[in-house]
Amino acid sequence: MLKFELKDARRLPLLLPTTPISLGVFTRLDAALRDGAIGVAMDLADEAILPHFFGSQWLQVQSEMREELAFLRARRGIRTGGVMQRT
């Protein structure tokens, strides 16, 4: 997880779809996070948000972003299963 000073974090742009995420998706996402199912939560969030920005290419973009995330985590010594932790 990235760490920012609060004043810096407030300046970060957020990608938000023009249409809100449905309550059903939000509820499933919330339940997955509370259960510690980070992968499921990532899948739900990606499916709900990425198509708004990347259209039919969203799965390819998701794959590329996850590959980059795995590379950066490996370089930093962070495990990818479950909650991120230093090894």
Secondary structure as GFF3:
##gff-version 3
##sequence-region A 1 87
A	DSSP	alpha_helix	6	9	.	.	.	ID=ss1
A	DSSP	alpha_helix	23	34	.	.	.	ID=ss2
A	DSSP	alpha_helix	38	54	.	.	.	ID=ss3
A	DSSP	three_ten_helix	55	57	.	.	.	ID=ss4
A	DSSP	alpha_helix	58	76	.	.	.	ID=ss5
###
